[in-house]
Amino acid sequence: MNMKKIFIYISCVLATAGVSAQETILPAAAQKETIALTNATIHVGNGQVINNGTVVFKNGKITEVGATAATAGAKIIDCSGKHIYPGLILSSTQVGLIEVPSVRATIDASELGELNPSIRSLVAYNTDSKVINTLRPNGILLANIVPDGGIISGSSSVVQFDAWNWEDAAYKADNGIHFRIPSLLARRRGFGGGGGNFGAQPAADPVKRGLEQIENVKVFFREAKTYLAEGKHEATNLKFEAVKGLFDKKQKLFIHCNIVKEMLLAVDFAKEFGFDVVLVGAVDSWQIADLLKQNNIAVILNQLHNLPAMIDDDIDQPFKTPAILQKAGVLFALNDDDENTRSRNLAFNAGTASAYGLTKEEALSAITLNAATILGVADKTGSIESGKDANILVSEGDLLDMRSNIIDHAFIQGRQVDLHNKQTQLAEKYETKYGIK
């Protein structure tokens, strides 16, 4: 065999291996027949639980929910002994923007520059991401796709996880602008300080620099307000146009911050500009829960399975924070931004919160209806109610428990989605090989 034939042979083998190594998961066709999920425990998402109930949906919309429902002519799926939940929602993620964090060519989450309000994360969203296929079997059917980089990073959009392209995926486009407050926590160099001699101070004051950047953002919004108040413009300013929705309340300002002094600045933003503000991260929000309630500021807690923010906090403070916010009446959602598990533990974050002061149904609301309310899509999803999209999960047991979270069926807008992925295919392969199934 000459070298040319050897090269062709090897190329064919590698090409075949590459194809067989990837799962083929196609978006589902539109719902064609009425479906009734019967005899299940229905967790509505708003705190209500219906025992031995039925959910009926048609043309992608829920038509009936209750202990009794008309099922004549519908395709019956018997869910005896099982539980029905609303589809889970990731409130803040870069799924579809970052595929492999260590490979630059697969990262499309950030833009150069500090002020980028006109950047739209939606147009960079990759519906072919292999990560998406691992989220649906864990109950996550929708997500808020968030840009990174700079101080004003751009706009996020809510997408659904069963689409051919970003246009199909769009569930609510450009729902908010993301502002990342510079850290106002002075750190020494050395341990956790970015290198250098231990104990040495940075050449410049990071807190002073951060406050200057925040003031620049305020100036930007003041100028944008003046620009938008004008009747005509000699030239179109794309950055000012991009924040118009903040002033007319069609968008929310998502402020990424963690410590109290940063969150107080966020409250100041809400007061000065009248924006609808959502805090993202907000690990110390438990300390100012009453203030957040008074100012109608919502919270997205990014990562529950984490260490406390400050050295003198209780070691289990992240677990207790949701219950404190709940008691204060703060609207909050739970999220999962763990780079290792790629957001798959969202339901189990809620499960942990339910062991530290929340009820199971309150914890469920924090990853369904609360999230939908914060993201501006509660009119379409977040709970199992008539008129809403049929974004539905059927689990063999408690969705918030790792042991019983076994999802048999998932529907997005009435379409039954494929729950296979590369991992499930490998599991089936070796279960077959060793006669386990």
N, C-alpha and C positions, 0 to 999 in steps of 0.2 A: 504493500500500500504506500503510494507516494505521499509527500508532505501535504500536498494540496488536498488529497482525499482525507487525510487524517484531520486536517483543519476543519473541513466541512463536516465530518462526522462528529467531532467534538462540539462544534457550534450547534449542530442539531440536537445533541444530547443536552447541552446546557439550556437551549431554548425550551425543549420539552420539559426539563426539570423546573424551569422558571414558571411555566404555565401550570404545571400540576401542583406547584407549591402554593399557588394562590387560589383562594376560594372564589367561586363565582356566585355572588349574591346580587340578585336583580331587584329593583324596586317593584313593589306589588302593583297589580292592576287595580283600577278603581273598583270600589265595592259595587257588585251587581245585584246581589240578593239581600233581602232583609235577614239579619242575624239576631238570634235571641240567646243570651247566656243565662242559663236557668239554674235554680237550686243552689245559689252561692251566697256566701257572706259578702255583702257589698260595703266597702269602705268608701263613702261618697267623696271624702276629701275635705269636707267642711265640718268635720267632727261627728257627723251622723253615720251610724252603722245600721244596715238593713239585713236582718237574718233571713236566710232562705229566700232570697230575692231574685229578681230577674232584670236584666238590662236588655233592651231592644234598640237596635240602631239600623238606620236605612239611609242610603246615599251619603254615607259618611257622618251622619248626625244621629245623636241619641234621641230616640223618640219617646221611650218610656223607661222608668226606673221605679221599682217598688216590689212589695211582697206579692202583688198580683199584676200581671201585665198581659196584654193580648199578644199571643204568639202565633196565631193562625197564619199559615203561609210562609212562616219564617223558617230559616235553617236553624235547628235547635242544636246547641252545644251544651251538653249536660255538665255542669260544674259542681256536682254534688261533693261536699266536703272541701271545696276549694274557696279561695278568696279573690274578689275582684277589686282592683284599685285603679285610680287614674294614672295615666302615664307620668313618670317622674320627669322633672325639669332641672337641668343644670343651669344655675342662675348666672354663672360667669365662668367661661372656659375658652380655651384656644384650640379645642378639637376642630379639625378641618383646616386649621391655619398652621399647625405644627405637627408633622408626622413623626419624625425622628429628631429629638432635640439636639443630638450630637452631630447631625448632618445638616450643614447650612443650606444645602439646596432644597431641603424639605421644610424650611421655615419661611413663612410668609405672614408674620404677625406684626411687624413693626415697620416704621418709616423713619427716615432721617429728620432731624429738626425737633424743636421743643413744642411748637404749637401746630398741631395737625388735625383740626376739627373736621376738615373736609375728607379725610381718609375714611373709606367705607370697608369694614371688615367683610361684609357680605360678598363682595365681588371676588374676594380671594378665597372664599370658602370652598373646600375640596370635598365634594360628595363621595368621591371614591376612596376617601381615607379608610384604611383598614381598622383604625381605632373605633370608628362608628359601629362596625359590626360586632365589636366586643361590648358595647354599651347597651344595645337593645336587649340582649339576654339578661342584663342586670336591671331591666325595667326603665332605662332612661330613653325617652322617646323624643324629647325636645331639649334645646339648649340655647343659651344666649351667647353668641359668638363675639368675643371681645378683642379689640386690637391692643397692641402693646407699644411701648416706645414713646419717648418724649414726655412732656407734662400733660398736654392735651393729646390723647392718643388717636382720637377719631370716634366714629360711631359704631355701636354694636347692633346686631340684629338677632332676632329669635328665628331659629330654623327647626324644621322637623327632620327626623333621621330616616327618611325613606324617599329619596329623590334622585333624579337623573343628573341634575345640575343645580347651581345655586338659585336660579330663578324658580325652579320647582320647590326648592327647599325653603324659600323665604316664607316665614309665618307672620312675622311683623318686622318690616324693614326699618332700619335706622331708628330704633326705639329710644336710644339715649346716647349722650356724649360722655366720654370717659376722661376724667381728670385725675392724674396721679400726683397727690401732694408729695413734694420732696420730704425726705425724712427730717424731722425736727428733733431727733435724738442724737445728741453729740456722743461720739464713741472715740475711745482712745485707739491709737494704732497698736498693732500687736494682735492679741487674741480677739478675733472678730472685728478688727479694725482696719483690715486691708493691707497688712504687712508693715514693714519698717521696724524701727527699734521699739521694744516694749516700753510703754509709758510716754513715748514722744507724741506731741500734739500735731495734728495736721497743719500745714502751712496756712490754710484759710479756715475760717470759722464755718463749718457746714450748716449750722443753724441760721446764721446770718445770710448765707447764700440761699438757703431754702426759703427764707422769708422774702428775699428779693425776688425770687422766681414766682412766688405766690402773688406778690404785688403786681408783677408783670401780667399774670393771668387776670387779675382784677381789672387792670388797665385795658386789657384786650376785650373783656366783656363790656366794660363801659363804652368803649369805642364801637363795639358791635351794636349795643343798644342805640347809640346815636345814629349809626348808619342805617339800622333797620327802621328807625322812626322817620327817615327821610322819604319823601314821596318818589323822587327820581334820583338816579345815580349816574354820574358821568362815566363811571366804570364799575363793573361788577366785582365785588370782593368775595371770592369763593369761601374764604374762611368765615367771614361774617355771615354769609348766607347759610352756611352749614349749621350755625347755632340758632337760627331763627326759631326752630321748634322748642328751644328752651324757654324763650320769652313768651310764646303763645301756648305753652303747656302741652304741646304735642310730643315733646321729648322730656326725658329726665336727665339730670346730671348725676352720673355715677362717680362718686369721689372715693378713690382708693386711699385708705389711710388706716392706721392701727391704734396709735396712742392717743391719750385724751387731748393733748394740746393740738394735735392735728384735727381731731374731730370737732373741737371747738371752732377752729377756723372754717370747717365745713358748715357748721351751724351759721356762722357769720355770712358765708356765701349765700345760704338759703334766705337769710333775712335781707341782705342788701339787694339781691337781684330777684327775689321772689321765685326762685327755681324750685321745682320738685326735686329734692335731693335724696339720693340713696347712698349709704355708706357701704363700701365693699372692703372686706377684711374685718375692720372694726373689732379687733380682739379685746380691746378694753372698753367696749361699749357698755358693759355691765355697770361700769362706774358712773355713767351719766345717762342711764336708762330713762329716768324721769324727764330729763332735759330733752332727750330725743323724742319722747312722746309728746311733750309740750309743743315741739316745733314740727310735729308730723313728719319726722324723718325715718325712713325705713332702713333696714340693715340686711346685708348679705354676709353671713359668717362663712368665710372661705374654707376653713379647714378645722373641723372639730377634733380630729385625732392628731393633736399637736401639743407641744409644751406651752406653758403660759408665756405671755409676752415679757413680763417683768420678773426679776429675781425674787421679789417678795410676794408674788401671787401664789395662791394655793396651787399645788401641782395638778389638781383636777379642775382648775378654773375654766378651761375651755369647754369641759363637759357640762358645767353648771350654767354657763352664760345664757344658753337658750331659755332655760326656765326663768331666769331673772328678767330677760326681755319680755317673755310671755306674761309674767306677773305684772310688769309695768305697762302692758298694753302696746308695746312697740311692735309694729309689723316687721317681721323678719323672715328670712329664708335661710336654709342650710345649703351649703355647697360642698364640693369636693374638688380641690385643685391640686391634689397630690400628683406629682410628676411621675411617680413610680407606678401607681395603679391606674393612672390616666382616667381618673374620675369614676371608676367602676364601683367604688364603695359608698356612693351617695346614700343609698338606702340604709347602710350600716352606720353611717354618721348619725342619721336620724334615730336609729336603734339605740345608739349610745346616749343620745340626748334624752330618750324615753326612760333610760335607767337613772337619769340624774335630774328628775323633776318634771319633765313633760309627760303627759299621757301619750299613749301610742297614737291616738288620733291627732293630737296636737303636733306630734313629731311628723306624722304623715303630711299634715297641712303645710309644714315648713318646706317640704320638697315637692309640693303639688300646687295647691290653691294659693298659698302665700307667695310662692315664687311667681305664679302666673299674674297675681295682682301687682307685684312690684314691677314686672316686666311689661305690663300693659296688655296682657292677653287673657285676662280672667273671663272676658266675655265669650271666649272660644274654647278654653281648656282649663285644666286644673282641678276639676271636680266632675263627678259622674252625675250630670243633671240634664234634663230634657233641653234640647236646643243647642247643646254644646257639641263640639267635634268628638267623634268616638275614638279618643285616645285612651285606650283601655288595656289593662294587664290582667291576666288570670294566673294566679300563683297557687301552687299546691299547699302552701302554708303561709305563715306570717312573712310578709315582704321585708320587714325590718330585721329579720333574724337570719344569719348566715346559714343556719342548718335547714331552714324550711323555705328559704327564698329559691324556689324552683319554678320558673315561669314557663307555663305550657303554651300560652297564646299571648300575642301582643298585636294590637290594632292601632294604626295611625290613620286618623280620618276615615275609619271604617275599613281600611285595607289591612288584611292579615299579613304581617311582615315576617320575613324569614329570620329565624333566630340562630341560624348557623353562622359560624365564623371559622377561622383557621384553627383555633384552639378546640372547638367542639368537634371539628373534623378529625383532628389528631386523636382526640379522646376516643371517638368512635372507631378509628383505625386500629388502635391498640387494644381496645376492648374486644374487638373482633379477633384480633390476632391471638390473644390469650384466653379467649373463650369466656370472657366476663359477661357478655350479653348474648 
